[in-house]
Amino acid sequence: MSINVIVGNETFTATLADSETGNAFAQLLPMTVTMNELNGNEKYHYLNSSLPTDSYRPGTIQTGDLMLYGNNCVVLFYETFSSSYSYTRIGKIDDPSGLAEALGTGNVSVRFEKAETTDLTPNVQSDEKPCTKVIENGQVYIQYKGKTYDLLGQEIK
């Protein structure tokens, strides 16, 4: 599942782990929290409730890692470094470029929300024929009710 991590005017897309922890975190969204600065490499926030854990020692923390410390401390890392601590993975920022600058050096407000997705599946009634996938010159199209659409749902004329 994709989520947005919003810091000020910057939005970062993150992918949640396909796990009990990632799913439980998703159930809390949307939420806006104040994340506290720690060690010049991470921001953290203690949740009011516990999440499921499956902790391990990652050895190296990567910029953009979204982890759970213990069972209720959400940690967003903005630097890569070695660590002997144990964490449970919640997810990871897909492209952490600019994350450190956006988070800054002090405490910061961060909003976590589910990313909006577009359902490209036509609303097919039970008596209608489903759509058909067409591959033409290496391009993939969808045909539905006599019209052709690209994978973004735009009609091809």
MILO-425997 format. One record per residue: residue number from 1; residue in one letter; x negated, y, z negated of N, C-alpha, C in turn. Coordinates in steps of 0.02 Angstrom, whole numbers. Atoms other than C-alpha are relative to their C-alpha. Last residue first. Example, Ala and Ser with C-alpha at 12.3 -4.5 7.8 and 13.67 -1.06 7.14 Angstrom:
2
R:2:s:42:-59:3:-684:-53:-357:39:55:-37
R:1:a:-45:-59:0:-615:-225:-390:-45:60:0
***
This chain:
157
R:157:k:-45:-13:-56:457:419:1524:-29:-26:65
R:156:i:43:-7:-59:373:343:1371:47:10:59
R:155:e:-24:29:-62:476:374:1215:-47:15:57
R:154:q:-15:-51:-50:376:412:1059:22:-34:65
R:153:g:-71:-11:-5:389:283:920:20:53:50
R:152:l:-17:-54:46:207:294:869:74:17:3
R:151:l:-1:26:68:175:123:947:12:54:-52
R:150:d:67:16:22:228:189:1118:4:-22:-73
R:149:y:28:-43:52:409:175:1172:-72:-20:-13
R:148:t:67:22:21:497:107:1327:-29:51:-48
R:147:k:49:-54:5:684:124:1357:-66:-29:-25
R:146:g:17:-28:-65:808:-4:1422:-50:57:-1
R:145:k:-59:-29:-33:887:-37:1252:-19:37:65
R:144:y:-61:7:39:717:-69:1172:56:38:35
R:143:q:-59:-14:-40:548:-94:1252:61:-15:-42
R:142:i:-61:34:23:395:-78:1141:57:20:46
R:141:y:-61:-40:1:225:-34:1213:57:-43:-28
R:140:v:-57:36:28:48:-100:1194:59:48:-4
R:139:q:-39:-40:47:-89:-34:1308:60:-41:-24
R:138:g:33:-4:65:-222:-144:1389:37:40:-52
R:137:n:64:-33:-8:-158:-109:1565:-35:10:-67
R:136:e:10:-22:-68:18:-160:1511:-65:40:5
R:135:i:70:-20:-6:61:-258:1356:-13:14:73
R:134:v:26:3:-67:247:-263:1320:-73:24:-1
R:133:k:68:-28:-4:326:-302:1152:-25:-11:71
R:132:t:49:43:-33:514:-330:1162:-67:36:2
R:131:c:47:-33:-44:647:-255:1049:-51:-50:26
R:130:p:55:-35:33:786:-359:977:-46:32:52
R:129:k:63:35:-12:945:-397:1076:-56:39:-36
R:128:e:46:-31:-46:1100:-328:996:-62:-43:10
R:127:d:-19:20:-68:1243:-426:917:-46:31:53
R:126:s:4:72:-9:1166:-421:741:18:-23:71
R:125:q:-60:32:25:1136:-234:749:-3:-74:18
R:124:v:-32:47:-45:957:-175:777:61:-31:-35
R:123:n:-55:27:39:896:-18:689:42:-45:45
R:122:p:-67:-26:-14:736:6:786:52:-34:-44
R:121:t:-45:54:-22:575:-42:697:68:30:13
R:120:l:-6:-1:-72:454:104:692:46:-53:27
R:119:d:-24:65:-22:478:132:506:12:5:76
R:118:t:-52:-4:-51:372:283:465:19:-70:23
R:117:t:11:42:-58:275:280:304:59:8:48
R:116:e:-60:10:-40:263:413:172:-19:-43:60
R:115:a:4:-31:-66:115:388:58:64:-14:38
R:114:k:-2:48:-54:161:345:-120:-2:38:66
R:113:e:-66:13:-27:109:480:-241:-5:-51:56
R:112:f:1:65:-35:-37:519:-356:72:-11:24
R:111:r:-66:31:-13:-57:701:-407:-11:-64:39
R:110:v:-1:46:-57:-218:762:-487:70:-30:6
R:109:s:-66:30:-11:-240:911:-603:-2:-42:64
R:108:v:-35:-18:-61:-422:942:-647:68:-35:3
R:107:n:-63:37:-2:-540:944:-795:41:24:59
R:106:g:-37:3:63:-709:1016:-754:60:-44:5
R:105:t:42:19:57:-845:1002:-621:37:-6:-66
R:104:g:36:-50:38:-748:1004:-459:-35:-28:-61
R:103:l:-10:13:72:-620:875:-402:-36:51:-43
R:102:a:-70:-13:18:-610:947:-225:11:-8:-75
R:101:e:-12:-72:-3:-799:957:-207:71:17:-21
R:100:a:37:-32:56:-823:778:-267:13:75:-1
R:99:l:-34:15:64:-686:715:-149:-34:35:-58
R:98:g:-28:-61:30:-755:804:6:33:-12:-67
R:97:s:36:-61:-19:-782:642:103:35:61:-30
R:96:p:12:-45:57:-696:504:3:-40:63:17
R:95:d:55:-43:-22:-621:419:157:-14:52:-54
R:94:d:22:25:-66:-509:272:112:-59:39:27
R:93:i:-11:-54:-48:-499:315:-74:-28:-23:67
R:92:k:59:-36:-24:-502:148:-164:23:54:49
R:91:g:2:-14:-71:-380:43:-265:-64:38:18
R:90:i:-67:-24:-17:-329:-11:-439:3:10:76
R:89:r:-11:-42:-58:-484:-116:-472:74:17:8
R:88:t:-47:34:-43:-503:-179:-650:14:47:59
R:87:y:-60:-36:-24:-658:-117:-736:45:-49:36
R:86:s:-50:41:-35:-806:-185:-835:61:42:16
R:85:y:-68:3:29:-955:-75:-880:46:-44:42
R:84:s:-7:65:31:-1135:-114:-827:70:-9:-32
R:83:s:-36:2:63:-1138:29:-703:2:-71:-27
R:82:s:-1:66:31:-1244:81:-555:34:3:-67
R:81:f:52:12:51:-1199:242:-464:6:-72:-26
R:80:t:21:70:-1:-1095:314:-321:-56:-9:-51
R:79:e:71:11:-15:-1011:480:-359:-12:-75:0
R:78:y:17:-43:-56:-828:538:-360:-75:0:16
R:77:f:72:-13:-5:-754:401:-468:-15:43:61
R:76:l:13:-15:-70:-569:406:-513:-74:22:4
R:75:v:63:-35:-13:-534:321:-679:-8:8:75
R:74:v:12:-6:-72:-363:271:-745:-62:42:11
R:73:c:40:-58:-19:-369:222:-929:-15:-2:75
R:72:n:-41:-59:-11:-227:108:-985:-38:63:20
R:71:n:-64:15:-31:-284:-73:-995:43:61:14
R:70:g:-46:27:52:-469:-58:-1027:65:-16:35
R:69:y:45:17:55:-545:48:-889:43:-21:-58
R:68:l:-32:0:66:-437:45:-734:-52:-22:-50
R:67:m:6:58:45:-518:90:-569:40:11:-64
R:66:l:-53:-16:47:-498:204:-418:6:-62:-44
R:65:d:-30:55:36:-661:194:-320:52:26:-50
R:64:g:-68:14:-22:-686:346:-209:33:-59:-35
R:63:t:-40:-61:-5:-874:356:-225:68:-18:28
R:62:q:4:-38:-62:-935:179:-258:43:64:-5
R:61:i:-62:-37:-11:-972:101:-426:-9:41:63
R:60:t:6:-66:-29:-1115:-24:-420:70:29:11
R:59:g:71:-12:-10:-1122:-173:-537:-13:69:28
R:58:p:15:-10:-71:-938:-213:-510:-74:10:15
R:57:r:56:-49:-2:-922:-290:-683:-19:10:73
R:56:y:63:29:-22:-751:-375:-687:-53:55:-2
R:55:s:62:-38:-1:-581:-341:-760:-60:-41:22
R:54:d:41:56:-26:-419:-425:-711:-70:29:7
R:53:t:71:-5:-12:-296:-313:-803:-29:-64:29
R:52:p:32:66:0:-109:-283:-804:-75:8:17
R:51:l:-6:34:-64:-64:-102:-841:-32:-68:-5
R:50:s:53:44:-24:-33:-25:-1011:16:-29:68
R:49:s:-15:72:2:79:122:-1050:-59:-39:28
R:48:n:-40:13:60:58:306:-1095:16:-74:-7
R:47:l:-72:8:-12:-83:321:-967:36:-13:-67
R:46:y:-31:55:36:-256:385:-1016:75:0:12
R:45:h:-63:-18:33:-335:495:-883:28:-62:-33
R:44:y:-40:53:31:-511:493:-812:63:28:-31
R:43:k:-56:-32:34:-622:591:-693:43:-56:-28
R:42:e:-67:29:4:-791:524:-640:49:46:-34
R:41:n:-12:48:-54:-970:562:-589:70:-28:1
R:40:g:17:-28:-65:-1033:711:-690:10:-48:58
R:39:n:66:20:-26:-1034:608:-849:-18:27:68
R:38:l:46:41:39:-848:627:-887:-63:-15:40
R:37:e:67:11:-26:-720:756:-830:-41:-44:-47
R:36:n:56:-29:35:-540:741:-885:-66:-20:31
R:35:m:56:48:6:-395:705:-769:-59:37:-30
R:34:t:62:-36:9:-236:805:-796:-54:-53:-10
R:33:v:34:5:64:-93:705:-725:-60:47:-2
R:32:t:51:-51:1:38:716:-589:-31:-1:-69
R:31:m:19:-29:65:142:562:-558:-56:51:10
R:30:p:52:-50:1:238:488:-412:-16:22:-71
R:29:l:4:-57:-44:214:347:-441:70:26:18
R:28:l:3:-61:40:218:234:-593:6:63:42
R:27:q:-66:-9:32:277:82:-493:2:64:-42
R:26:a:-46:-28:-49:122:99:-382:69:14:-31
R:25:f:18:-71:-7:11:71:-535:49:34:48
R:24:a:-25:-34:61:102:-92:-571:-15:75:3
R:23:n:-74:-3:-3:75:-150:-391:29:37:-60
R:22:g:-19:-48:-53:-110:-106:-394:75:8:4
R:21:t:19:-67:24:-132:-195:-562:20:53:51
R:20:e:-48:-20:51:-35:-350:-509:-14:72:-23
R:19:s:7:35:64:-144:-359:-354:56:23:-48
R:18:d:-57:46:-4:-154:-305:-173:-4:-46:-61
R:17:a:17:71:-2:-273:-164:-217:64:-41:3
R:16:l:-4:35:64:-206:9:-177:-19:-73:10
R:15:t:-32:65:-8:-267:97:-21:-1:-35:-67
R:14:a:32:56:34:-306:281:-41:40:-63:14
R:13:t:-39:61:-4:-270:432:67:-39:-55:-34
R:12:f:40:58:-17:-346:596:10:46:-61:2
R:11:t:-35:65:7:-251:759:9:-45:-55:25
R:10:e:30:57:-36:-339:925:-23:40:-63:-14
R:9:n:-26:1:-69:-247:1085:-69:-25:-58:41
R:8:g:-5:-68:-28:-273:1063:-256:34:-4:68
R:7:v:39:-42:45:-312:879:-282:0:70:30
R:6:i:0:-70:-17:-186:760:-203:-36:40:-55
R:5:v:29:-28:60:-212:573:-203:-11:73:17
R:4:n:36:-63:-7:-96:500:-74:-25:21:-68
R:3:i:-24:-55:42:-47:318:-79:-39:62:18
R:2:s:37:-63:-3:-61:174:42:32:50:-47
R:1:m:-42:-59:0:0:0:0:-44:62:0
***
